[in-house]
């Protein structure tokens, strides 16, 4: 199921339609994201002098947890063929504190882009690598069969000497050698045919797997952090130990994958991959910063962590505005990277962010809380609808689930009621309800193999009576 496609083919309407198959409602957020994505391709079609002047319009998504902010970003990643990275703002610390610095998000995005471009190039070269992989597999199956014919080698070395002759003056021949060579060639061709027909997939061969020693990067000395130091030390270690290969017994099927990967690595030009990956990051890169409300400093200015929170905002600011970040793949300009930030802002407000950072997210989209009708659609409509998930899970045990309309209505209204009385955790409440509803059935599924279990309103009332009656509901909060 290939969902990815080029951004050229994704019109805003098409992007929204694709997101609709997984996410219910939130049309404002979907439209904002769709337009922002489309503007990326529009900008690239402009003359160079105006193209550099057009900055991406970063988006700030505001809404309670469980309404689809992260899901929109996750599905967006599968839709677009652009470098995409999702990060949590809470993972970062101010410069001077132990932890991840905010520039590492650019390094991570570049690594994502590099791997994506490398995979694409390898896919294009797979066909041309097949013949070489086939020859190497035959060499493993028939050691020595792939060597050059001895006549060609001897001709180079002894070409200036006269041929040996017998008593009749006729040059002596070597029928045994040529016969052996002919038999070996014939056997190799038979094995080649069997290999192509898939008859040798389970045969075991011995393969040498080499570990490459990567040249260590010196990023740690250019303002890196603990992670960079760790990676550098590992690179030094591998450089000192050198290239070590170990032999292992694997099937032909596994050997083909190992040899193909090694062959494709040799065929790919790392510099070419790096240049293309860098261009994609700078022109089409997208970073989704989740939980940005957790680094907002509330008006009352609490103690402790709040100091570091404002520091993280200050560190994020230059990256969002546009700056140069050192990575092991080169210097990355962040000016045209699209940033999408999201947060519930239940304990803080967008205005609690520092003014400069607020100004770098000019588009604000409020996601709406979900109601009973939304919950009903979530249970039934998406491609990965919850009801379908549980049906498939229990079908593996031979149990068939049937949900009636009144049962779905009951669960939807119950989710809305519990969210209104307790913490509003959005669609995640449905997971609590579905698990509680099917807890006994899931536990005793093997005893109900071959049965069809009907889930109706009465079944829901019976199994969720505890949730309805218990006003505290502490046990059921995620």
N, C-alpha and C positions, 0 to 999 in steps of 0.2 A: 504494500500500500504506500505508494510514493506520493506524499503530500507536497513536498517541496517543489517550487517552481520559480522561474525568474521573476524578479520584481517588475520587469517590463510587462508581463502578462497579467499582473495583479492590479486591476483597477480598484479604486476605493470601494465600489459596490461589491466587487468580487471578494475583497478581503473581508468585508462585513458578512457576506453570505457564508464564507468558509468558517468564520468565528461563530456564526449562528448555529452551526451543527454541533458545537460543543458547549457554548455558553448562552444561557437564557437571559434575555433582557440586556440592560446596560448599553443601549444603543448610542448614547452620547459618547461614552468611552470608546466604543468600537469605531465610531465615525472619526473621532479625534486621532486615534491610532492609525486608521486607514489613510487619512489625509496626510499625516506626518510621513508615513511610509511612501506614499505616492510622490510627495514633494522631493524625496530623495532622488528619484529617477528624473523628475522634471528639472531639478537643478543641474544634473549632469549633462543635459541637452543644451544648456545655455552657453553663450560665448564665455571664454575663460575670464575676461575682465570683470564680468558681472557675477559669474559663478562663485568666485571667492568672497564676494560681498554678502551673499545670501547665507545667513546663519540658520541652523535648524531651530525650529520652534519647539523647545522642550516642553514636556507635558507633566503635570502633577495630578495624579489620581487621588481623590479623597473619598473615603467611604469605609463603613464598618468592615470588620473581618468577615471573610466567607462570602462576599458578594461577587467575587470574580476578578479582582485586580490582578492577582498573581496568575490566575488561569488565563487571562487575556494575554499576558506576557509570554506564558509558556507555550500557548498555541501559536502565538505570533512567531516564535522561534522556529516552529516546524513549518510555517507557511513560507517565510521569506528565506531566500538563499544568501542573506547578508550575515556577516559576523554578528553574533548575538550573545550577550552575557547577562545573566541575572545574578545580582549580588544583594546582600543584606547590609544596610548601613551600620548595623550594630556590630559588625565584624571588625570595623576599622577603629583605630585609635589615633589621637593627635600625635604629630611628630614629636619625638622625645619620650613617648610612652612605649612599653613593650607591646607588640602586637602588629597587626597588618597595617601598612600605610596605604592611603587611598590610591596612590599611584599604581599599586599592584593590580587594581581592576583593569587598567590599560594593558599591563603586561599579560594578564589572563585573557583579555579580549584578543590580543595579538596571537597568543598561543592557540586560541580557538580558531582564528582565521587561518593560521599556518597549517593546522591539521586539516581544516576543511579544504583548502586549496590543494594540499598534498594528496588527499584522498581523491579529489576530482581528477588530478593529473594521472594518478595511478590507475584510476578506472578507465581513462582514455587509452592507457598503454597496456591494459590487460591482454588484449587480443594479440598484440605484437610480442608479448612475453610468453604466450602459451607454448610456442614451438620450442623456445629455449628451456622452459620448465619441463616439457615432455622429454627432451634429450637428457636432462639431468636425472629425471626419474628412471629412464632406461639405463643410464650409467649405474644407478644404484641397484637396479634389478640384475643387470648383466655387467659386472665390473670388467673393464678392459675392452668391451665391445665397441666403445666409441672412439678408440684410439686411431690415429692415422695409419694407413696401410704401410707396412714396412718397406715396400718397394720404393715409395716416394722418398722415404728417409734415406735409404741406402743409395738411391740415385744421386742425392746431394753429396754424400760423403765419399762414395767410391766411383763416382761418375767418370773419373779420369783413368781408371784401371780397366784393362781388357777383361772381357768376360771369360770365365772358366769354360773349357771345352772338353768333350770326351774324346776317345781315340778316333772317332769318325770325323772329328772336326766340327760337330754340331754343338752349339752352346748348351750347357747343362741347364735344365729347368728345375724349379722347386715346386713340384705338384702338391706336396703335403701342405706347404705354407699357404698357397693360394686356395686350396680346398678348405683349410681351417677357416681362413678369412671369409670365404663364401658361406660356410655353414654358420659362422658367427653373425654375418649380415642377415642371413635368412632367419635365424632365431630372433635377432633384434627386431626385424620387421613383424614377426609373429607376435612378439611381446607388445610392439607398438599398437597393433590392431586390438589385442586383448585390453590394453590400457585404455584405448579410446572407447571400447565397448563397456568399460566399467567392471571388467571381470577380475581385476587385480586390486580393487580398492581396499580389501581387508588384509592383503599380504603385508608382512612387516619388513621394514628395511632399516638400516642404520644411517642416521643423518647427523652431520656435524652442525651444531647450532653455535654460532659465534656471538659473543657479546662485544659490541663496538665500544671503544673508549672515546667518549665525546671530549672535545677540547673544552676545558673549563672556561666558564664565563667569569668576567671580573666585575659583575654588576654590583657586588657587595661594596666595592670601593667607590661606587658612584651613587651613594645614597640609598643602598638597598636595606634589607632587614634580615631578621633571623632566618626566614625561609630561603632567601637568596644565599646566605652563608652556608646553610645546610646543603643546598643544591651544588654550590661551588666545591664544598669539601668532598661530596660524593664524586664530582667530576674529577677532582685531583686524585682521588683514590683509584678510580677506574683507569686514569691515565698512567698511574704508577704500576698497576698490576698488568696493564697491556691488554691486547686482544686475546682473550681466552675462549677457546671453543670446547664444548663438551659433546660427546656422542651419546645419542639416545635412540632407542628402538621405537619406531612409530609406524603406523599403517601408511599405505600409499596415499590415502585420503588426507591424513594429517601432514605427510611429507610434502604434498602438493601445495598446501597452504603456506608451510614454512618456506619452501623454495620460492614460491611466487612472491611472498613478502620481501625476501632478500633480493630477488631479481628486480622487482619494481623499485626498491630503494636505490639500487645501482643505476637504474635508468633515469631517475628523477634528478634534476639539477636543483640543489637546495637554494642557490642564489635566485633562480627564476621563481621558485615557490615563495621565497621571502619577499621579493619585490611585489608580486601579485597580492600576497596576503597583506602587506603594508598598505598598498593602494586601496584595497577593499575596506580595511579598518578606517582609514582616514576619510574615505568618501561615503561609505555605506554602513559603518559600524553603528550598533545600537546597544546601549547599556540600560538595563532595568534596575533601578535602585529601590529595593523594597524596604519597608520599615523605616522610612525617612523621618516619620514622626517621633521615633524613639531617640533621635539625636536633637530634637527641638528643645530649646530651653524655655521652660514655662516662666510666666511673668513673675512668680514669687521667688524665682532664682534659688532653688534648693541648693544643698551643698554637695560635696563629693563629685559624683559622676558628671554633674551638669557642666563643670568646667571643661572636662574633656569633650563633652558633646559639642559645645560651641567651637572647640578647636577642630573637631572633625569637619564641621560645616566650613570653617575657614580653609581647611585643606582641600575639601571637595570643590570649593568655589573656582580656583584657577583652572582646574581640569575641565569643569563645565564651561567656563568662559573661553577656554582655548589656550593650551600651553604645550610645550614639548616635553615628552616623557621618555627617558632612556629605557630601552628594553634590550634583551640580548639579540633581537632581530634588527635593531637600529632605533633611531629616534622617531617617535610617533607624534604627529601633530593632532591634537584633540579638538581643533576648532569646529570641524564639521561632523563630529560624532553626535548622534541623537541620544539624549538622555530622557528616560521616562522614570519618574519617581512616584512612589505610592506609599500611602500610610493611612491608618484608621483615624488618626487625630482625635482619639476619644479622650485622652488626658491633656492634650495640647492642641494648639490651633496652628494653621499654616502661617499665621502672622507671628508665631513664636520663633520661626526660622529667621536667621539674620537677613536683613533687607536685601543685601546683595544677592544672596542665594535665591530669595523669592523672585527677584527680578530676572533670574536666569531660567525660570520656569513660567513663561508668560501664559501658557494654556493650562487652565485648571478645569478639571472635570469631576463633578460629584457623582459618585455611584449611589444608586438608590438602595434602600433596605428592601429585602425580599418579603413578599406577602404570600398568602396561602396559594394563590393562583400561580405564582412563580415556582413555589415548591412543587406543585403538581406537574408543571411542565418539566422541571428538573428531573423528577422521577421517571418521566415517560419519554421525553423528546430527544435529548442529546444522543449522540452516537454511542457514548459510553454511559448511558442512563443507569442510575443506581439499581433499578428493578431488574434491568437486563443483566447487570453484573452478578446479582445474587441468584438469578435464574441459572446462569451459566455455571456458577460455583457449585450449586447443589445438583445440577444435572450430571456432574462428574460422579456423584454418588448414586445416580439413578433416580433422583427425586425430581418430580416436575412441579414447579410452582405456578399457580394461577392467581393473579391479583385482580380483584373486582374493582369497578370504578368507585364504589362507595368506600372501599378500603384505602384507595389512593387519596380520596377526598379527606378521609379521616386523618391519615398520616400528615397530610399537608396542613390542615387546620391545627393539628396538634403541634407541629413544628413552629407555626406562627405564634401560637399561644405561649409555648415555653420560652421562645426567644423574647417575647414581650414582657414576660414575668421575670426572667433571669437575664443573664448576659446575652446580648445579641451576637451569636456566633455564625449567623447567616446559614448558608447551605450545609455547613458542617454539622448542623443539628440533625440533618436527615441521616447522617451516618450513625449517630447515637440511637435514633429511633429504629432504624432498620436492624441494627445489631441487637437491640433489646427485643424487638419483635420476633426475630428468627433465632434467638439464642438457644432455646430448647431444641428446635428443629435441627439446627446446625450440629448440636452436640450428639443427637441421636439419629443423624442422617442415615447411617448404615443400616439401622433397623427399619427404615422406611423406604428401602430401595424398591423401585418399581411402582411406587405409589404416586398419586397426584394430590398435592396438598392445596386446598383452596383457601386463599387469604381474603376474607371479607371483613366488613365493618365489625361484626361480632368477634371475629378472631383478634382484630386489633384492640378492641375494648378489653378483651379478656387478658391479653398478654401485656398490654401497656397500662393496666389499671393503676399500677404503682406510680407511674409517671404522672398520671392525671390527678391522683389523690395527694401525692406528696408535694407539698408547697415548697419544701426546702430544696429538693432536687439536687443536692450536692453530689450524689453518686453519679448523676447522669451528665454532668457538665464536663465537656472535653478539656 
